[in-house]
């Protein structure tokens, strides 16, 4: 796995108020279904853990998604836009809401609700990440 992806996965855990580090393993819940997820402290995912871009990367720079992207600093890799999700939920979102795009009102509503959940679970990253 690429080092950049491991760093983003670890950053998602570090900034998730539900995530707990115990014995070098982060444990948290899927942003969507609340399934238990685990990640090694070096960012290596365990089991079905994947990186979720809450606001899809493809939506950045699109006028219809401007209100959502502005909430995460207009950067797809901003930590507020990164979350941990199980592979099934992440894949299903990619086939459904993400694929319909930001012009679809229901897709914007679902992504907005997920972003609200992520921001409720937000904790600032430690100074030295």
N, C-alpha and C positions, 0 to 999 in steps of 0.2 A: 504494500500500500504506500502511496506517495506520502512524503513527509508533510506536505502542505495540507492534505486531507486529514491526516492525523492531528495536525495543529488545530484545524477548524473543529473537528470532533471534540477535542479536549476543551477548546474554548466554549463550545456549546454546553459542556458539562460544568465548567467553572462558573458560568453565568446563569445556571439553572438553579433556582432556590430550592428545588426539590432534590437535587443531586447530592448524594452523600458519598464521601470518599472513605473507604474502609479497607485496610490491608492492600492498598495500591489499586483497588477496583472502585470505579464510580458506579453507583446505582441510582437510577431515576426511573421515570415513567415516560412512555410514548406520548408525544404531544397530542395525538389523536385519540387513541384507544386506552391509554393508561397502562398498557402492558409493561411489565418490568423490563428494563433495559440495562445492560452493563457495558462498561468501557474501561479498558486498562488505563492507568494514569498517564501512560505515554501516548494515549489517543487511539490505540488499537481497539477496534470494536469487537465485542464478544457476542456471539449468537446472531440475532437478527437486527442489531443496532445499525442504523444508517444516519447520515447527515441530512437534515431537512432544511431547505431554504424555504422559510415560511411564505414569504412573497417570492414567487418563482423568479429565477434569474432572468428568464426571457421577458418578464414584465417590466424590467428596469428600462427607463428611457421611453416608455410608452405613455402617452398622454392620459389614457384611460386609467392607468394605475398610479398616476402621480401622487394622489393623496395617500395611498398605501406605502409607496416607496419612500416618500418624505418622512414617514414615521420611523424609518430605519436608516436615515441619513443618506438616502440615494445610493447606497452601496450594497449589492447583493450579499457580500461577505461580512457585512457589519454584524457583530456578535448578537445584536437584538434580532436579527433575521435568521440566525442559526439555531436550530433545535435538534434534539435527538428524537428519532421516530423509528418504529419497527419497519422492517423492509416491506411488509404487506401494505401498511397504511401509506408509506411514502410512494410506493409504486401505484397504488390506487389513486392517490391525489394527482400524480403525474398523468394518469390516463383520463382523469375526470376534470376537475376544476382547473388545473394548470393548462390542460389542453384546450379548454374553451376560451381561454384568454381573458384579459382584463376588460374587454368590451361587454362581456356577459355579466349582467347584474348579479346573478346567483353566484358565479365564481368569485366576484369581488366580495360578496357577503360572506362566503365561506372562508376565504383567505383572510378577510378582516377579522372574523371571529377567532381564527387560529392565531393571528397576530396579537389579538387582545389577550388570549391565553398565554402566549409566550411572554408578553410584556408583564403580565401578572406574576409570572414565575421568574422574572428578571432579578438578578443580583449583579452589581458591578464586579467586573473582574479584579482580581488582586493586582496591585501595582506592578509586580514583576510576573508576567505570564510567560 
